[in-house]
Amino acid sequence: MIAYLKGKITSKSPTYIFLETGGIGYMVKISLNTYAHIQNLVECTLHTSLVVKNEGQNIAGFDLYGFFEEEEKDLFEKFLSVSGVGAATARMMLSSFKPDELRHAILTENEALIQSVKGIGPKSAKRLILELKDKVGKMPTTGTLNLPQIQNNTLKEEALFALVALGFNKQAAEKVVVKLLSANGNTSVESLIKDALKLL
């Protein structure tokens, strides 16, 4: 089990990075919250979770997920412990809302907020609340993120790439991104993607 990786970022996007450590380049899938922390960094340390991909009863491969904060990694792994919630859905949740927002939603039994995440239906939302309410109440909380801004000329491309990587149709995602950019003007890629997730 790889607990964490520390190294040089050789490539990055809102959904994954290549992290070089010890002469080996690891492809690490990340959430939007983690991207907000590392988008201006050259080197970083990520807390990691290795997820086994299955096809039926056979192992189809592995995905490595990385998180800037250990709290986010712990929440990701708690989501995976719930039946019916896979790694893609867990990452989608952590890309749609901050960890503290998700914890609060579970503790206050806010099913509507949890259901607003793509891939989470009424049954899954109820199950998440039922199984995790006691567990997330014991987790430490962090402060709100101070998100850095990036240049508007790359904003559309970054946001569109991330949304397609998260599983959305490119044409539909592009329409929403253009609409949001026209309405809001300059913004951060993190907030743009989160706004788009609410409309897709």
C-alpha positions, 0 to 999 in steps of 0.5 A: 500500500502506498501511503503517500508520494512526495515529488516533482509534478511533471504534468498536471490537469484538474483530474490527474497529475504525473508525480515523479519520485525516485526516478519513477513517474506515477499517474495520480488521479486527483479531485478538484479540491486537491487541484486547487491546492497544487495547481501553482506548485512544482513539487508536492506531497499527496496522501494516496489511496490505491483502488483495485478495478474489477471486471466481474470477478477479475482484477482489471487494474489499479488506479492511484488517487491522491489528496493534498489533505489527509482528511480528504483521503479519509473521506474518499475511503469512507465513501468507498466503504459504502455499497454502490459508491465507486471511486469515480463517484467518490471523486465526483463528490469531492470535486463538487463540494469541499470535504467540510461541506460533504461532512456537514451534509451527511451530519445534517442529513441533507439528502438533496445536496448529496443527490445533486452529485452525478451518480448519486441517487436517492437510495445511495444518498440515504445509504451514505448518510446512514452508514457514515453519519457516526463516522464523519462526525469524528473526523477533524475539520479544516478551514475553507480553501483560499483558492488561487486564480488562473488566467481566463484564456486557459479557463475554458480549456481547463474546465472542459478537459476536467468535465470530459475526464469526469465523464460528461459529454464534451458538447454539453459541457462546452455549452455550460462552460461558455454560458458560465464564463459569459455570465460570470467573467473572470473566475477560478477553474475550480469554481467554474467546474463546480458551477458547471457540475451543478448544471450538467 
